[in-house]
Amino acid sequence: MQASGTVATELLRRNLVSAWLGAARRAGRFVLHDPALLFASALLGTLVVLAIFGSLIWTKDPLAINLDQTLQGPSWSHPMGTDAVGRDVFARFNEGAQISLAVGAIVVVAGALLGIVVGVLAGALGGFADNALMRVMDSVLAFPPLILAMAVTVGIGVGLKTATVGIILTTIPYYARLLRSDVLRVRSLNFVEAAAALGASRPRIMLRHIVPHLVSTLLIQAGAVFGYAILAIAALGFVGLGAQIPTPEWGTMITEGLDNVLTGGWWIGVFPGIGVLMAVTATSVVADRLRDVFDPRGEYAGV
């Protein structure tokens, strides 16, 4: 019986490796043949480069005030112009990209970890535990995500860190519900029942046979959450609940730009707005294509 269990585990491992290699090959092939995905990847890659290497590419201090160069339009010396106190908008844009992408990554990882715990436990345990956990998730989903994030931020203190905590809280139910449904689906499959019949413990079944099959769902949801997090942190900064002035976060930069739009200083708020648009659009396209890659019945199944 032990030998049979070893053989079954080895077959499962090989099948998983084969599936992932197949998905990777399909992804590589259709990225080159999908203009929308190629464009989205280029946009996202540009933002990542600016976030990581922006301070090396453009060495101006994003917080340095220069009252002799206030409200200058885009030029060679200031590609995105300067704001009302002479700060370089391009330097602030790069710093804002770093903040927004970092918050997006933190929200994705933290929300995924907490969502995995809740979703997997609910799907695996069933019964009272499942009902209790899902009712808690339903209570969170009862509130509009951005309103709930605002309430949490106001409740525990205004700022970038607390805004991030509020956004994380709003993402957990989406992970949990999707993963719970996947756990319920996978645990009824024949190979999982066979592992249980061979005497595998419940933790072993969950870790070795069920959790690996949740990765595709997790990646797709992570792509969607990443875009939402960037938009949400910009929205909270815009209304004064996220990063605070003079922190160069895209939402606060848009707020600062509103005071100068009617007087001609359109560039102060427009460029950060374009950054938010680029990030959200690119991640939405990538998440949509990830779904097609991992769906065996999807558009790219035969690629």
N, C-alpha and C positions, 0 to 999 in steps of 0.2 A: 504493500500500500504506500509505503514511504517512497519507493522508487517511482510509482505512478504519479505521486504528487510532485516529485522532482521533475519528471518529464513534462507534466502539465505546466509547471511554472516556467520551465525553459521555453516551451512552445509559446506561452503567453509573452515572455520577454522578447522572443524573436518577432512575434507578430507586432508588438508595440514598436520595436525598432524599425521594422519594415514600414509600418504605417507612417511613422514620423519622417523617415527618409523619403517616402513617396510624397508626403505633403511638402517637404522642403524642395524636392525637385519640381513639383507643380508650381510652387511659389516662385522659384527662380525663373521658370519658363514664362509664366504669365505676367510677371512684373515687367518684363521686356516687351510684352505685346499688349499691355494695357496702358494707354496714354494717361488715363485719369489717375491710376495708381502711381505711375512713374512721376507725374507732376506733383501729386500729394507727397510722395516720398522725398522729392527734391525740396519742397517747401519745408517739410518737417526737418529734413537734414540741415537746411540753411539755418533754421532757428536753433537747432542743437549746436551747430558750429558757433553761432553768435553767442549762445549762452555760455559755452565752455571757453571759447577763445576770444570772445568779444573784447575783453580788457587788454588782450595782447594785440589784437588787430587795430583797435582804436583806443589809444592810451589816455584820452581825456578823462578827468574825474567827473563822474555823473552828478556829484554833489557840489562841485566847485561853482561858486557864484562869481559872475563877471558883469558888473553893471554897465560896462562900456560896450557890451555886445548883446543887449537885450532885444528880444523879438526879431532876430535876424532870420530871414528866410533860408531855405535850403541852398547850400553853396558847396564849393569844393572844400572849404575849411570846416563847414558844418553841414554834412550831407542831409540831415533832417532838421536843420535850423537850430535856433536857441529859444529858450522859454522867456518868461517875463522877468527873470532875474539873471539871464545870461548863461544858464546851464545848457550844456550840449545835449540835444534831444537824442542823437544817435547813441551816445554813451549811456544815456538813461534807458533807451530802448533795449540795448544789449543787457543791461542789468535787470530790466524788467523781464526779458526772456528767461534769464537764469532763475529768477524768482518764480515765474509762472510754471516753467517746466519742472522745477524742483517740487513745487506744491503738487503738481499733477502726478509726479512719480510717487510722492509720499502718500497721497490719497489712494492711488491704485494699489500700492503694496499693503498699506494698513487696512483698507477696506476689504481687499482680497483675503488677507489672513483672518480677519474677524468673520467675514462672510463664509469662508471655508469651514471654520469651526462650527458656526451655527448651522449651516446648510448640511454638512456631513453628519453632524450629530442628530439633527432632526430626521434626515432620511434614513439613517442607520438604526436609530433607536425606535422610531415610530411611537405610536400610542400617545400617552400623556405628554411625554417630552416633546414630541413632534408638534402636538397641538399648542402647547405652552409657548414654545419658541416661535412658531409661526404667528401666534396672536400678538406677540411682542413686535415682530416684524411688521405685521399689519398696522399696529398702532403708530409705528414710525412712518409707514407709507400713507397714513391718513392725512399727513401734512404735506403741502407742496414743498419739494426739496429745498428751494432757495429760501422760502419763508422759515423753514425749520432751521436751516443753517444760520439765518439772521437771528433767530430767537436764541439759539445756543450761544452765538457770539456775544449778543447783548447780555445774556445771563452770566457768562463766566469772564467777561471782559473783552473790550474791543481790541483788536490787533491781528496781525498776520497769523500767529500761532493758533489763537483761539478760533479764527475763521477757518483754518485748516482742519481743526478738530470738528467743527460743525459740519464741514463738507464731508469728512470721513463718515460721520454718523449717518448722513443721508444716503450714502452708497451701500452700506452693509446689507440692507434688505434685498437689494437687487441681486447682489452676489448670492446671498443665502437662498433666496427662492429658486433661482436658476439651478444652483448646485444641488439643492434638495431634490428637485424634479429629476435631475440627471442621476443622482444616487438611487432613487426609487426605480428608475428605468434599468440601470446597469445591474443592480443587485438581483433582478429577476431573470437575468440571462443565464444560459445553461452553464457556462464556464464558472460563474460565481457559485451556483448551486452545486456544481461538481466539487469545487474547492471546499465548500462546507461539508459535503458528504464524505470527503477524504479526511475530515477532522481538523481543518484549518480553523484557528481561533478567529473571533470577530475582528479584533484589531488587525490581524494579519490579512484577512480578507479585504478590509477597508483600505489598508495601506498598499498592498501588493496587487489587488485586483480591481478595486473600484476607483480610488483616487487618480491613478494614471489616466483613466478614461474621462476625467473631468478637465483635463488641461486645455483642450480645444475650446470648450465653453468658457473657461476662465480667461483665456487670451482674448477672445472676442469681446467679452464683457469689459476686460481691462482697457481695451482700445476705446470703447465708448465712454468709460468712466474718466479716462485721461482727458478727453476733450471737454467733458462736462466740468471737471475740476478746474481747468483753465478758465472756462467761461464764468464759473461760479466765483472764483477768487477775484476775477476782474470786476464782477458785479458787486461783490461785497466791498471791494476797494472803492468803487465808483460812488457808493452811497455812504462811505466813511466808516464802514465797519471792519474792513480788512486792514491792509497795510496803511500806515498813516503818513501823511505828507511830512517830510520831503522824500520818503522812501520811493525809489523809482520803480514802482509796480505799475503795470499797464492800466489798471482800473483807476488808480489815483492820478496817473498822468492824463487820462481822458478827462477826469474831473477838473484838473488844473487847466486843461485846454479849453474848457467851456467858457472860461472868463475872457478868452482872447479870440474866440471865433468871430464875433461880430466886428471886432476891430482889425481883422485881417490875419491874425495869427493862427490860421487853420492847421498848420503842420504840428502844433503841440499835441493836439488830441487825435488827429487823423492817423498818424503813423503808429501809435500804440493800438488804435482800433484796428488797423490793418494787421498788426501782429496777432491780436486775438482772433481775427477772422482767419488768418493763415493757419494758426495752430488748431483751431476747432474744426475747420474744413478738412485739413489734412488728416487729422486723427479719425474723423468720421469716415472718410474714404477708406483709410487703411483698415479700420474695424469692419467695415462692410465687406471688403475683399477678403479679410481673414475668415469671415464666415463662409465665403465661397470656397476657400482653400480647404477647409476642414470638413466641409459637407460633402460626403461621397455622392450625393445626388445633385450637387450644385453645378453652377455654370462651368466650372473648371475641372470637373471630375475626370474628364477624359483627356485633359491636357498632359 
